[in-house]
């Protein structure tokens, strides 16, 4: 049974314009995220200290006056952030109660080695317990990522089937899954892979029951409005776009050509902000980033 907060979040995701901030780098991607922020590896000596540094970075972003629910619809956290507080409240509760930003939780455990031109998700042990923990903090939804490198029919079918299989487990727990089969922007077969991917996604969407509504997180496509059938599908709450390594300007430009898709950027959101900036500089840089991404999402 969804809480009142989760019902209010659903209303917001359905009705409001904005974008989703992806603040969920974890594991191997954390040192890179910190380095881009101006914190190098000499600032921490183990994982605990590294995650404390990244939580300080995320806290600075989330508590910034530029980061508010008028333009930022939601934010994706990873479990370590969910377990920490911001200004005396759990991170998820702070996002919703103080900022009117819908919290999501990254639940995947990383990627398998490449096979059939794709990387499936590793098994997710303890997922039910993690979903229960998320529900207890009024988290609205989850995110999990696979990667497509080549236009391999079998591999792409496997990725989408796995995503929706886990997605149904998440739906059964009362949360909304963000299904993320990322297509590598550097793939020589990107357009062909996208064509295969769309067929498989729509097949899976058509098989969902009424009330089994999901979100999709997809790489910005080669052809504008390529995913319009997904945007309009009755089982899809929102289609969000990942920046995938494009610069913010390129990602915003591509996003603005895709009606009904909104951003869910990570690197493109934090591009230009740094530890060394004064709060005024930091907030102004973040505000410019948020406005540009919001405008592109509102196209």
PALOLUM-654011 format. One record per residue (C-alpha): x, y, z; residue in one letter; residue number from 1. Coordinates in nm, 3 decimals. Example, Ala and Ser with C-alpha at 12.3 -4.5 7.8 and 13.67 -1.06 7.14 Angstrom:
<rs>
<r><x>1.230</x><y>-0.450</y><z>0.780</z><residu>a</residu><num>1</num></r>
<r><x>1.367</x><y>-0.106</y><z>0.714</z><residu>s</residu><num>2</num></r>
</rs>
This chain:
<rs>
<r><x>0.000</x><y>0.000</y><z>0.000</z><residu>x</residu><num>1</num></r>
<r><x>0.155</x><y>0.329</y><z>-0.111</z><residu>x</residu><num>2</num></r>
<r><x>0.198</x><y>0.598</y><z>0.153</z><residu>x</residu><num>3</num></r>
<r><x>0.036</x><y>0.939</y><z>0.111</z><residu>x</residu><num>4</num></r>
<r><x>0.380</x><y>1.079</y><z>0.028</z><residu>x</residu><num>5</num></r>
<r><x>0.427</x><y>0.819</y><z>-0.248</z><residu>x</residu><num>6</num></r>
<r><x>0.083</x><y>0.900</y><z>-0.391</z><residu>x</residu><num>7</num></r>
<r><x>0.172</x><y>1.270</y><z>-0.395</z><residu>x</residu><num>8</num></r>
<r><x>0.501</x><y>1.183</y><z>-0.567</z><residu>x</residu><num>9</num></r>
<r><x>0.314</x><y>0.987</y><z>-0.837</z><residu>x</residu><num>10</num></r>
<r><x>0.096</x><y>1.292</y><z>-0.901</z><residu>x</residu><num>11</num></r>
<r><x>0.406</x><y>1.508</y><z>-0.936</z><residu>x</residu><num>12</num></r>
<r><x>0.582</x><y>1.268</y><z>-1.176</z><residu>x</residu><num>13</num></r>
<r><x>0.267</x><y>1.244</y><z>-1.389</z><residu>x</residu><num>14</num></r>
<r><x>0.176</x><y>1.613</y><z>-1.398</z><residu>x</residu><num>15</num></r>
<r><x>0.485</x><y>1.831</y><z>-1.362</z><residu>x</residu><num>16</num></r>
<r><x>0.760</x><y>1.938</y><z>-1.598</z><residu>x</residu><num>17</num></r>
<r><x>1.121</x><y>1.904</y><z>-1.485</z><residu>x</residu><num>18</num></r>
<r><x>1.407</x><y>1.657</y><z>-1.488</z><residu>x</residu><num>19</num></r>
<r><x>1.560</x><y>1.389</y><z>-1.268</z><residu>x</residu><num>20</num></r>
<r><x>1.904</x><y>1.446</y><z>-1.118</z><residu>x</residu><num>21</num></r>
<r><x>2.116</x><y>1.128</y><z>-1.127</z><residu>x</residu><num>22</num></r>
<r><x>2.324</x><y>1.147</y><z>-0.808</z><residu>x</residu><num>23</num></r>
<r><x>2.390</x><y>0.775</y><z>-0.788</z><residu>x</residu><num>24</num></r>
<r><x>2.748</x><y>0.712</y><z>-0.897</z><residu>x</residu><num>25</num></r>
<r><x>2.879</x><y>0.434</y><z>-0.675</z><residu>x</residu><num>26</num></r>
<r><x>3.165</x><y>0.188</y><z>-0.652</z><residu>x</residu><num>27</num></r>
<r><x>3.411</x><y>0.230</y><z>-0.937</z><residu>x</residu><num>28</num></r>
<r><x>3.256</x><y>0.552</y><z>-1.073</z><residu>x</residu><num>29</num></r>
<r><x>3.287</x><y>0.745</y><z>-0.744</z><residu>x</residu><num>30</num></r>
<r><x>3.660</x><y>0.842</y><z>-0.773</z><residu>x</residu><num>31</num></r>
<r><x>3.591</x><y>0.979</y><z>-1.121</z><residu>x</residu><num>32</num></r>
<r><x>3.293</x><y>1.181</y><z>-1.000</z><residu>x</residu><num>33</num></r>
<r><x>3.499</x><y>1.322</y><z>-0.713</z><residu>x</residu><num>34</num></r>
<r><x>3.790</x><y>1.407</y><z>-0.941</z><residu>x</residu><num>35</num></r>
<r><x>3.561</x><y>1.603</y><z>-1.173</z><residu>x</residu><num>36</num></r>
<r><x>3.442</x><y>1.788</y><z>-0.861</z><residu>x</residu><num>37</num></r>
<r><x>3.803</x><y>1.876</y><z>-0.775</z><residu>x</residu><num>38</num></r>
<r><x>3.862</x><y>1.619</y><z>-0.499</z><residu>x</residu><num>39</num></r>
<r><x>4.147</x><y>1.383</y><z>-0.591</z><residu>x</residu><num>40</num></r>
<r><x>4.233</x><y>1.046</y><z>-0.441</z><residu>x</residu><num>41</num></r>
<r><x>4.474</x><y>1.198</y><z>-0.187</z><residu>x</residu><num>42</num></r>
<r><x>4.168</x><y>1.333</y><z>0.002</z><residu>x</residu><num>43</num></r>
<r><x>4.060</x><y>0.986</y><z>0.120</z><residu>x</residu><num>44</num></r>
<r><x>4.237</x><y>0.663</y><z>0.211</z><residu>x</residu><num>45</num></r>
<r><x>3.957</x><y>0.403</y><z>0.207</z><residu>x</residu><num>46</num></r>
<r><x>3.601</x><y>0.345</y><z>0.084</z><residu>x</residu><num>47</num></r>
<r><x>3.439</x><y>0.490</y><z>0.396</z><residu>x</residu><num>48</num></r>
<r><x>3.627</x><y>0.816</y><z>0.357</z><residu>x</residu><num>49</num></r>
<r><x>3.558</x><y>0.821</y><z>-0.018</z><residu>x</residu><num>50</num></r>
<r><x>3.183</x><y>0.779</y><z>0.036</z><residu>x</residu><num>51</num></r>
<r><x>3.193</x><y>1.049</y><z>0.306</z><residu>x</residu><num>52</num></r>
<r><x>3.352</x><y>1.284</y><z>0.048</z><residu>x</residu><num>53</num></r>
<r><x>3.090</x><y>1.204</y><z>-0.214</z><residu>x</residu><num>54</num></r>
<r><x>2.812</x><y>1.253</y><z>0.042</z><residu>x</residu><num>55</num></r>
<r><x>2.951</x><y>1.600</y><z>0.118</z><residu>x</residu><num>56</num></r>
<r><x>2.941</x><y>1.675</y><z>-0.256</z><residu>x</residu><num>57</num></r>
<r><x>2.584</x><y>1.551</y><z>-0.291</z><residu>x</residu><num>58</num></r>
<r><x>2.474</x><y>1.733</y><z>0.023</z><residu>x</residu><num>59</num></r>
<r><x>2.613</x><y>2.056</y><z>-0.120</z><residu>x</residu><num>60</num></r>
<r><x>2.418</x><y>2.000</y><z>-0.442</z><residu>x</residu><num>61</num></r>
<r><x>2.091</x><y>1.898</y><z>-0.273</z><residu>x</residu><num>62</num></r>
<r><x>2.097</x><y>2.178</y><z>-0.012</z><residu>x</residu><num>63</num></r>
<r><x>2.182</x><y>2.445</y><z>-0.272</z><residu>x</residu><num>64</num></r>
<r><x>1.900</x><y>2.698</y><z>-0.325</z><residu>x</residu><num>65</num></r>
<r><x>1.931</x><y>2.620</y><z>-0.698</z><residu>x</residu><num>66</num></r>
<r><x>1.823</x><y>2.260</y><z>-0.635</z><residu>x</residu><num>67</num></r>
<r><x>1.447</x><y>2.279</y><z>-0.581</z><residu>x</residu><num>68</num></r>
<r><x>1.133</x><y>2.096</y><z>-0.684</z><residu>x</residu><num>69</num></r>
<r><x>1.007</x><y>2.349</y><z>-0.937</z><residu>x</residu><num>70</num></r>
<r><x>1.272</x><y>2.240</y><z>-1.188</z><residu>x</residu><num>71</num></r>
<r><x>1.409</x><y>1.918</y><z>-1.037</z><residu>x</residu><num>72</num></r>
<r><x>1.135</x><y>1.653</y><z>-1.041</z><residu>x</residu><num>73</num></r>
<r><x>1.336</x><y>1.375</y><z>-0.879</z><residu>x</residu><num>74</num></r>
<r><x>1.680</x><y>1.258</y><z>-0.773</z><residu>x</residu><num>75</num></r>
<r><x>1.836</x><y>0.913</y><z>-0.792</z><residu>x</residu><num>76</num></r>
<r><x>2.044</x><y>0.809</y><z>-0.490</z><residu>x</residu><num>77</num></r>
<r><x>2.248</x><y>0.500</y><z>-0.420</z><residu>x</residu><num>78</num></r>
<r><x>2.213</x><y>0.292</y><z>-0.106</z><residu>x</residu><num>79</num></r>
<r><x>2.503</x><y>0.454</y><z>0.079</z><residu>x</residu><num>80</num></r>
<r><x>2.334</x><y>0.795</y><z>0.040</z><residu>x</residu><num>81</num></r>
<r><x>1.999</x><y>0.650</y><z>0.151</z><residu>x</residu><num>82</num></r>
<r><x>2.170</x><y>0.538</y><z>0.473</z><residu>x</residu><num>83</num></r>
<r><x>2.302</x><y>0.889</y><z>0.548</z><residu>x</residu><num>84</num></r>
<r><x>2.139</x><y>1.210</y><z>0.670</z><residu>x</residu><num>85</num></r>
<r><x>2.117</x><y>1.558</y><z>0.526</z><residu>x</residu><num>86</num></r>
<r><x>2.064</x><y>1.833</y><z>0.785</z><residu>x</residu><num>87</num></r>
<r><x>1.932</x><y>1.582</y><z>1.039</z><residu>x</residu><num>88</num></r>
<r><x>1.687</x><y>1.399</y><z>0.810</z><residu>x</residu><num>89</num></r>
<r><x>1.739</x><y>1.083</y><z>0.609</z><residu>x</residu><num>90</num></r>
<r><x>1.849</x><y>1.180</y><z>0.257</z><residu>x</residu><num>91</num></r>
<r><x>1.527</x><y>1.056</y><z>0.095</z><residu>x</residu><num>92</num></r>
<r><x>1.304</x><y>1.235</y><z>0.347</z><residu>x</residu><num>93</num></r>
<r><x>1.509</x><y>1.554</y><z>0.312</z><residu>x</residu><num>94</num></r>
<r><x>1.465</x><y>1.548</y><z>-0.066</z><residu>x</residu><num>95</num></r>
<r><x>1.087</x><y>1.517</y><z>-0.048</z><residu>x</residu><num>96</num></r>
<r><x>1.001</x><y>1.704</y><z>0.271</z><residu>x</residu><num>97</num></r>
<r><x>1.240</x><y>1.997</y><z>0.231</z><residu>x</residu><num>98</num></r>
<r><x>1.291</x><y>2.021</y><z>-0.144</z><residu>x</residu><num>99</num></r>
<r><x>0.975</x><y>1.866</y><z>-0.295</z><residu>x</residu><num>100</num></r>
<r><x>1.204</x><y>1.641</y><z>-0.504</z><residu>x</residu><num>101</num></r>
<r><x>1.096</x><y>1.277</y><z>-0.559</z><residu>x</residu><num>102</num></r>
<r><x>1.355</x><y>1.024</y><z>-0.434</z><residu>x</residu><num>103</num></r>
<r><x>1.461</x><y>0.719</y><z>-0.637</z><residu>x</residu><num>104</num></r>
<r><x>1.710</x><y>0.449</y><z>-0.538</z><residu>x</residu><num>105</num></r>
<r><x>1.967</x><y>0.277</y><z>-0.760</z><residu>x</residu><num>106</num></r>
<r><x>1.930</x><y>-0.095</y><z>-0.687</z><residu>x</residu><num>107</num></r>
<r><x>2.158</x><y>-0.276</y><z>-0.933</z><residu>x</residu><num>108</num></r>
<r><x>2.492</x><y>-0.424</y><z>-0.827</z><residu>x</residu><num>109</num></r>
<r><x>2.682</x><y>-0.342</y><z>-1.145</z><residu>x</residu><num>110</num></r>
<r><x>2.733</x><y>-0.518</y><z>-1.476</z><residu>x</residu><num>111</num></r>
<r><x>2.830</x><y>-0.865</y><z>-1.593</z><residu>x</residu><num>112</num></r>
<r><x>3.112</x><y>-0.901</y><z>-1.847</z><residu>x</residu><num>113</num></r>
<r><x>3.011</x><y>-0.836</y><z>-2.207</z><residu>x</residu><num>114</num></r>
<r><x>2.843</x><y>-1.125</y><z>-2.392</z><residu>x</residu><num>115</num></r>
<r><x>2.633</x><y>-1.112</y><z>-2.711</z><residu>x</residu><num>116</num></r>
<r><x>2.722</x><y>-0.743</y><z>-2.746</z><residu>x</residu><num>117</num></r>
<r><x>2.561</x><y>-0.646</y><z>-2.414</z><residu>x</residu><num>118</num></r>
<r><x>2.628</x><y>-0.629</y><z>-2.041</z><residu>x</residu><num>119</num></r>
<r><x>2.352</x><y>-0.776</y><z>-1.830</z><residu>x</residu><num>120</num></r>
<r><x>2.305</x><y>-0.676</y><z>-1.467</z><residu>x</residu><num>121</num></r>
<r><x>2.475</x><y>-0.885</y><z>-1.202</z><residu>x</residu><num>122</num></r>
<r><x>2.236</x><y>-1.070</y><z>-0.968</z><residu>x</residu><num>123</num></r>
<r><x>2.080</x><y>-0.844</y><z>-0.700</z><residu>x</residu><num>124</num></r>
<r><x>2.086</x><y>-1.043</y><z>-0.375</z><residu>x</residu><num>125</num></r>
<r><x>1.874</x><y>-0.900</y><z>-0.094</z><residu>x</residu><num>126</num></r>
<r><x>1.661</x><y>-0.692</y><z>-0.332</z><residu>x</residu><num>127</num></r>
<r><x>1.338</x><y>-0.746</y><z>-0.134</z><residu>x</residu><num>128</num></r>
<r><x>1.507</x><y>-0.621</y><z>0.185</z><residu>x</residu><num>129</num></r>
<r><x>1.644</x><y>-0.317</y><z>0.000</z><residu>x</residu><num>130</num></r>
<r><x>1.299</x><y>-0.238</y><z>-0.140</z><residu>x</residu><num>131</num></r>
<r><x>1.148</x><y>-0.266</y><z>0.210</z><residu>x</residu><num>132</num></r>
<r><x>1.411</x><y>-0.021</y><z>0.337</z><residu>x</residu><num>133</num></r>
<r><x>1.329</x><y>0.216</y><z>0.051</z><residu>x</residu><num>134</num></r>
<r><x>0.956</x><y>0.195</y><z>0.123</z><residu>x</residu><num>135</num></r>
<r><x>1.018</x><y>0.273</y><z>0.490</z><residu>x</residu><num>136</num></r>
<r><x>1.177</x><y>0.603</y><z>0.381</z><residu>x</residu><num>137</num></r>
<r><x>0.901</x><y>0.691</y><z>0.130</z><residu>x</residu><num>138</num></r>
<r><x>1.127</x><y>0.634</y><z>-0.170</z><residu>x</residu><num>139</num></r>
<r><x>0.910</x><y>0.644</y><z>-0.485</z><residu>x</residu><num>140</num></r>
<r><x>1.103</x><y>0.433</y><z>-0.732</z><residu>x</residu><num>141</num></r>
<r><x>1.422</x><y>0.256</y><z>-0.831</z><residu>x</residu><num>142</num></r>
<r><x>1.678</x><y>0.258</y><z>-1.111</z><residu>x</residu><num>143</num></r>
<r><x>1.886</x><y>-0.023</y><z>-1.259</z><residu>x</residu><num>144</num></r>
<r><x>2.121</x><y>-0.014</y><z>-1.555</z><residu>x</residu><num>145</num></r>
<r><x>2.230</x><y>-0.255</y><z>-1.828</z><residu>x</residu><num>146</num></r>
<r><x>2.442</x><y>-0.165</y><z>-2.132</z><residu>x</residu><num>147</num></r>
<r><x>2.398</x><y>-0.242</y><z>-2.502</z><residu>x</residu><num>148</num></r>
<r><x>2.719</x><y>-0.219</y><z>-2.708</z><residu>x</residu><num>149</num></r>
<r><x>2.618</x><y>-0.386</y><z>-3.037</z><residu>x</residu><num>150</num></r>
<r><x>2.307</x><y>-0.455</y><z>-3.247</z><residu>x</residu><num>151</num></r>
<r><x>2.286</x><y>-0.817</y><z>-3.131</z><residu>x</residu><num>152</num></r>
<r><x>1.928</x><y>-0.944</y><z>-3.133</z><residu>x</residu><num>153</num></r>
<r><x>1.978</x><y>-1.209</y><z>-2.865</z><residu>x</residu><num>154</num></r>
<r><x>2.176</x><y>-0.984</y><z>-2.634</z><residu>x</residu><num>155</num></r>
<r><x>1.924</x><y>-0.699</y><z>-2.657</z><residu>x</residu><num>156</num></r>
<r><x>1.630</x><y>-0.935</y><z>-2.598</z><residu>x</residu><num>157</num></r>
<r><x>1.812</x><y>-1.073</y><z>-2.290</z><residu>x</residu><num>158</num></r>
<r><x>1.881</x><y>-0.723</y><z>-2.151</z><residu>x</residu><num>159</num></r>
<r><x>1.520</x><y>-0.609</y><z>-2.186</z><residu>x</residu><num>160</num></r>
<r><x>1.377</x><y>-0.935</y><z>-2.050</z><residu>x</residu><num>161</num></r>
<r><x>1.603</x><y>-0.913</y><z>-1.744</z><residu>x</residu><num>162</num></r>
<r><x>1.515</x><y>-0.548</y><z>-1.684</z><residu>x</residu><num>163</num></r>
<r><x>1.141</x><y>-0.617</y><z>-1.693</z><residu>x</residu><num>164</num></r>
<r><x>1.169</x><y>-0.933</y><z>-1.484</z><residu>x</residu><num>165</num></r>
<r><x>1.338</x><y>-0.740</y><z>-1.203</z><residu>x</residu><num>166</num></r>
<r><x>1.103</x><y>-0.449</y><z>-1.271</z><residu>x</residu><num>167</num></r>
<r><x>0.803</x><y>-0.668</y><z>-1.188</z><residu>x</residu><num>168</num></r>
<r><x>0.963</x><y>-0.762</y><z>-0.855</z><residu>x</residu><num>169</num></r>
<r><x>1.000</x><y>-0.389</y><z>-0.782</z><residu>x</residu><num>170</num></r>
<r><x>0.640</x><y>-0.316</y><z>-0.886</z><residu>x</residu><num>171</num></r>
<r><x>0.521</x><y>-0.596</y><z>-0.655</z><residu>x</residu><num>172</num></r>
<r><x>0.694</x><y>-0.413</y><z>-0.367</z><residu>x</residu><num>173</num></r>
<r><x>0.495</x><y>-0.098</y><z>-0.446</z><residu>x</residu><num>174</num></r>
<r><x>0.777</x><y>0.101</y><z>-0.607</z><residu>x</residu><num>175</num></r>
<r><x>0.810</x><y>0.230</y><z>-0.964</z><residu>x</residu><num>176</num></r>
<r><x>1.111</x><y>0.093</y><z>-1.155</z><residu>x</residu><num>177</num></r>
<r><x>1.316</x><y>0.304</y><z>-1.393</z><residu>x</residu><num>178</num></r>
<r><x>1.414</x><y>0.052</y><z>-1.662</z><residu>x</residu><num>179</num></r>
<r><x>1.755</x><y>0.154</y><z>-1.803</z><residu>x</residu><num>180</num></r>
<r><x>1.897</x><y>-0.039</y><z>-2.100</z><residu>x</residu><num>181</num></r>
<r><x>2.167</x><y>0.213</y><z>-2.197</z><residu>x</residu><num>182</num></r>
<r><x>2.296</x><y>0.208</y><z>-2.555</z><residu>x</residu><num>183</num></r>
<r><x>2.664</x><y>0.304</y><z>-2.561</z><residu>x</residu><num>184</num></r>
<r><x>2.692</x><y>0.640</y><z>-2.740</z><residu>x</residu><num>185</num></r>
<r><x>3.020</x><y>0.523</y><z>-2.897</z><residu>x</residu><num>186</num></r>
<r><x>2.871</x><y>0.210</y><z>-3.051</z><residu>x</residu><num>187</num></r>
<r><x>2.932</x><y>0.180</y><z>-3.426</z><residu>x</residu><num>188</num></r>
<r><x>2.587</x><y>0.014</y><z>-3.443</z><residu>x</residu><num>189</num></r>
<r><x>2.397</x><y>0.262</y><z>-3.226</z><residu>x</residu><num>190</num></r>
<r><x>2.101</x><y>0.328</y><z>-3.459</z><residu>x</residu><num>191</num></r>
<r><x>2.056</x><y>-0.043</y><z>-3.541</z><residu>x</residu><num>192</num></r>
<r><x>2.077</x><y>-0.133</y><z>-3.170</z><residu>x</residu><num>193</num></r>
<r><x>1.814</x><y>0.131</y><z>-3.089</z><residu>x</residu><num>194</num></r>
<r><x>1.578</x><y>-0.013</y><z>-3.348</z><residu>x</residu><num>195</num></r>
<r><x>1.607</x><y>-0.360</y><z>-3.193</z><residu>x</residu><num>196</num></r>
<r><x>1.581</x><y>-0.219</y><z>-2.842</z><residu>x</residu><num>197</num></r>
<r><x>1.259</x><y>-0.032</y><z>-2.914</z><residu>x</residu><num>198</num></r>
<r><x>1.089</x><y>-0.346</y><z>-3.049</z><residu>x</residu><num>199</num></r>
<r><x>1.183</x><y>-0.544</y><z>-2.738</z><residu>x</residu><num>200</num></r>
<r><x>1.078</x><y>-0.266</y><z>-2.497</z><residu>x</residu><num>201</num></r>
<r><x>0.736</x><y>-0.227</y><z>-2.658</z><residu>x</residu><num>202</num></r>
<r><x>0.686</x><y>-0.605</y><z>-2.653</z><residu>x</residu><num>203</num></r>
<r><x>0.751</x><y>-0.605</y><z>-2.277</z><residu>x</residu><num>204</num></r>
<r><x>0.539</x><y>-0.293</y><z>-2.215</z><residu>x</residu><num>205</num></r>
<r><x>0.244</x><y>-0.448</y><z>-2.401</z><residu>x</residu><num>206</num></r>
<r><x>0.264</x><y>-0.753</y><z>-2.172</z><residu>x</residu><num>207</num></r>
<r><x>0.232</x><y>-0.549</y><z>-1.850</z><residu>x</residu><num>208</num></r>
<r><x>-0.100</x><y>-0.544</y><z>-1.667</z><residu>x</residu><num>209</num></r>
<r><x>-0.295</x><y>-0.227</y><z>-1.603</z><residu>x</residu><num>210</num></r>
<r><x>-0.143</x><y>-0.055</y><z>-1.300</z><residu>x</residu><num>211</num></r>
<r><x>0.206</x><y>-0.195</y><z>-1.369</z><residu>x</residu><num>212</num></r>
<r><x>0.341</x><y>0.142</y><z>-1.473</z><residu>x</residu><num>213</num></r>
<r><x>0.714</x><y>0.191</y><z>-1.527</z><residu>x</residu><num>214</num></r>
<r><x>0.958</x><y>0.462</y><z>-1.629</z><residu>x</residu><num>215</num></r>
<r><x>1.222</x><y>0.421</y><z>-1.900</z><residu>x</residu><num>216</num></r>
<r><x>1.573</x><y>0.568</y><z>-1.900</z><residu>x</residu><num>217</num></r>
<r><x>1.716</x><y>0.562</y><z>-2.251</z><residu>x</residu><num>218</num></r>
<r><x>2.020</x><y>0.694</y><z>-2.435</z><residu>x</residu><num>219</num></r>
<r><x>1.944</x><y>1.001</y><z>-2.646</z><residu>x</residu><num>220</num></r>
<r><x>1.857</x><y>0.843</y><z>-2.985</z><residu>x</residu><num>221</num></r>
<r><x>2.018</x><y>0.898</y><z>-3.324</z><residu>x</residu><num>222</num></r>
<r><x>1.681</x><y>0.997</y><z>-3.477</z><residu>x</residu><num>223</num></r>
<r><x>1.472</x><y>1.270</y><z>-3.311</z><residu>x</residu><num>224</num></r>
<r><x>1.151</x><y>1.145</y><z>-3.146</z><residu>x</residu><num>225</num></r>
<r><x>1.257</x><y>0.784</y><z>-3.210</z><residu>x</residu><num>226</num></r>
<r><x>1.103</x><y>0.672</y><z>-2.879</z><residu>x</residu><num>227</num></r>
<r><x>0.772</x><y>0.857</y><z>-2.922</z><residu>x</residu><num>228</num></r>
<r><x>0.575</x><y>0.527</y><z>-2.902</z><residu>x</residu><num>229</num></r>
<r><x>0.734</x><y>0.467</y><z>-2.564</z><residu>x</residu><num>230</num></r>
<r><x>0.654</x><y>0.821</y><z>-2.447</z><residu>x</residu><num>231</num></r>
<r><x>0.287</x><y>0.767</y><z>-2.538</z><residu>x</residu><num>232</num></r>
<r><x>0.257</x><y>0.409</y><z>-2.411</z><residu>x</residu><num>233</num></r>
<r><x>-0.013</x><y>0.374</y><z>-2.140</z><residu>x</residu><num>234</num></r>
<r><x>0.222</x><y>0.174</y><z>-1.913</z><residu>x</residu><num>235</num></r>
<r><x>0.495</x><y>0.443</y><z>-1.919</z><residu>x</residu><num>236</num></r>
<r><x>0.489</x><y>0.726</y><z>-1.663</z><residu>x</residu><num>237</num></r>
<r><x>0.789</x><y>0.908</y><z>-1.809</z><residu>x</residu><num>238</num></r>
<r><x>1.073</x><y>0.850</y><z>-2.052</z><residu>x</residu><num>239</num></r>
<r><x>1.394</x><y>1.003</y><z>-1.921</z><residu>x</residu><num>240</num></r>
<r><x>1.720</x><y>1.044</y><z>-2.111</z><residu>x</residu><num>241</num></r>
<r><x>2.071</x><y>0.972</y><z>-1.991</z><residu>x</residu><num>242</num></r>
<r><x>2.356</x><y>1.196</y><z>-2.105</z><residu>x</residu><num>243</num></r>
<r><x>2.583</x><y>0.894</y><z>-2.159</z><residu>x</residu><num>244</num></r>
<r><x>2.904</x><y>1.094</y><z>-2.191</z><residu>x</residu><num>245</num></r>
<r><x>2.774</x><y>1.371</y><z>-2.417</z><residu>x</residu><num>246</num></r>
<r><x>2.870</x><y>1.720</y><z>-2.298</z><residu>x</residu><num>247</num></r>
<r><x>2.584</x><y>1.913</y><z>-2.137</z><residu>x</residu><num>248</num></r>
<r><x>2.540</x><y>2.137</y><z>-2.442</z><residu>x</residu><num>249</num></r>
<r><x>2.522</x><y>1.838</y><z>-2.677</z><residu>x</residu><num>250</num></r>
<r><x>2.293</x><y>1.645</y><z>-2.443</z><residu>x</residu><num>251</num></r>
<r><x>2.058</x><y>1.944</y><z>-2.402</z><residu>x</residu><num>252</num></r>
<r><x>2.049</x><y>2.000</y><z>-2.778</z><residu>x</residu><num>253</num></r>
<r><x>1.965</x><y>1.636</y><z>-2.849</z><residu>x</residu><num>254</num></r>
<r><x>1.709</x><y>1.626</y><z>-2.568</z><residu>x</residu><num>255</num></r>
<r><x>1.532</x><y>1.938</y><z>-2.697</z><residu>x</residu><num>256</num></r>
<r><x>1.473</x><y>1.752</y><z>-3.027</z><residu>x</residu><num>257</num></r>
<r><x>1.289</x><y>1.468</y><z>-2.848</z><residu>x</residu><num>258</num></r>
<r><x>0.942</x><y>1.582</y><z>-2.743</z><residu>x</residu><num>259</num></r>
<r><x>0.814</x><y>1.434</y><z>-2.420</z><residu>x</residu><num>260</num></r>
<r><x>1.152</x><y>1.301</y><z>-2.306</z><residu>x</residu><num>261</num></r>
<r><x>1.304</x><y>1.462</y><z>-1.997</z><residu>x</residu><num>262</num></r>
<r><x>1.660</x><y>1.456</y><z>-1.869</z><residu>x</residu><num>263</num></r>
<r><x>1.810</x><y>1.228</y><z>-1.609</z><residu>x</residu><num>264</num></r>
<r><x>2.168</x><y>1.353</y><z>-1.624</z><residu>x</residu><num>265</num></r>
<r><x>2.460</x><y>1.289</y><z>-1.389</z><residu>x</residu><num>266</num></r>
<r><x>2.790</x><y>1.411</y><z>-1.536</z><residu>x</residu><num>267</num></r>
<r><x>2.612</x><y>1.668</y><z>-1.751</z><residu>x</residu><num>268</num></r>
<r><x>2.439</x><y>1.807</y><z>-1.439</z><residu>x</residu><num>269</num></r>
<r><x>2.752</x><y>1.847</y><z>-1.228</z><residu>x</residu><num>270</num></r>
<r><x>2.978</x><y>1.962</y><z>-1.513</z><residu>x</residu><num>271</num></r>
<r><x>3.147</x><y>2.284</y><z>-1.401</z><residu>x</residu><num>272</num></r>
<r><x>3.076</x><y>2.270</y><z>-1.027</z><residu>x</residu><num>273</num></r>
<r><x>3.376</x><y>2.220</y><z>-0.801</z><residu>x</residu><num>274</num></r>
<r><x>3.480</x><y>2.181</y><z>-0.440</z><residu>x</residu><num>275</num></r>
<r><x>3.702</x><y>2.490</y><z>-0.469</z><residu>x</residu><num>276</num></r>
<r><x>3.418</x><y>2.728</y><z>-0.564</z><residu>x</residu><num>277</num></r>
<r><x>3.269</x><y>2.965</y><z>-0.307</z><residu>x</residu><num>278</num></r>
<r><x>2.906</x><y>2.891</y><z>-0.225</z><residu>x</residu><num>279</num></r>
<r><x>2.794</x><y>3.182</y><z>-0.444</z><residu>x</residu><num>280</num></r>
<r><x>3.000</x><y>3.053</y><z>-0.740</z><residu>x</residu><num>281</num></r>
<r><x>2.885</x><y>2.697</y><z>-0.682</z><residu>x</residu><num>282</num></r>
<r><x>2.517</x><y>2.792</y><z>-0.658</z><residu>x</residu><num>283</num></r>
<r><x>2.535</x><y>3.015</y><z>-0.968</z><residu>x</residu><num>284</num></r>
<r><x>2.705</x><y>2.739</y><z>-1.172</z><residu>x</residu><num>285</num></r>
<r><x>2.456</x><y>2.479</y><z>-1.054</z><residu>x</residu><num>286</num></r>
<r><x>2.164</x><y>2.713</y><z>-1.122</z><residu>x</residu><num>287</num></r>
<r><x>2.278</x><y>2.767</y><z>-1.482</z><residu>x</residu><num>288</num></r>
<r><x>2.312</x><y>2.390</y><z>-1.529</z><residu>x</residu><num>289</num></r>
<r><x>1.968</x><y>2.320</y><z>-1.382</z><residu>x</residu><num>290</num></r>
<r><x>1.801</x><y>2.591</y><z>-1.591</z><residu>x</residu><num>291</num></r>
<r><x>1.956</x><y>2.466</y><z>-1.916</z><residu>x</residu><num>292</num></r>
<r><x>1.858</x><y>2.104</y><z>-1.847</z><residu>x</residu><num>293</num></r>
<r><x>1.508</x><y>2.210</y><z>-1.736</z><residu>x</residu><num>294</num></r>
<r><x>1.459</x><y>2.412</y><z>-2.056</z><residu>x</residu><num>295</num></r>
<r><x>1.571</x><y>2.118</y><z>-2.273</z><residu>x</residu><num>296</num></r>
<r><x>1.337</x><y>1.884</y><z>-2.079</z><residu>x</residu><num>297</num></r>
<r><x>1.048</x><y>2.125</y><z>-2.131</z><residu>x</residu><num>298</num></r>
<r><x>1.060</x><y>2.106</y><z>-2.511</z><residu>x</residu><num>299</num></r>
</rs>
